[in-house]
């Protein structure tokens, strides 16, 4: 196999109020079908090592996870090198049932925004209520970042993981960098106790 | 700005996350229909001042279609309901009739 290359060579920027970096490559498999079917739930949970999340949720650990994309779609995440065999495993589990698994790892770019002010950076770009009382780690949201579709979830209280189409990776990185430029803190969300932010 | 709730995934978001799909509950007139019916199906749309039923798609989210009942003048949103239906649910109609005593739902026509 040839060496996988991410869209932006895992470039990063830590000069602003939150650190922005491209991470990856990440193995991503789109799984579509009846999400209540046990053959699908069991196979996905076994591969990802986490339970199938409730609607609008994402369960993740280290480099594996499952995200709820829509009422008939899941995204299974795994190490990049395992994506191929994971699709085969899923297809075997699906058998003759009406469902599909597709490896979409190379079509996406993955970013991480981290720091006490990560919420502010994301709130500047997407029409989502990111109040700490409303949007919490474990929740998953497909939405837009400025002008392009993207999806994100929080792996912990100050880390967002974002994915978007690979073709708009440069745009997303640039727009995140602008939203995180130093001196641009708004101070809208209260910081958790003991947190201090480099504004 | 409209704030809509997607009936398919339950997300409540403002209108830029959605895409409007025009008037809802049109009856299709296809091959074999009269020219007037076909023209009506293709081009004739209601443009009411007040209660309106529309199709919307959660284009940046789950990607599903759903229906919305709203007021085109006040922008009040009465509710959203499944795309897999030919008519608005009765409880939604009752709720709209409560709020807009002058309004009656017109019979489904072309």
Interface residues (C-beta under 8 A of the other chain):
Chain A: X55 X56 X69 X70 X71 X73 X127 X128 X141 X142 X143 X144 X149
Chain B: X8 X9 X10 X11 X13 X14 X16 X17 X60 X61 X62 X63 X64
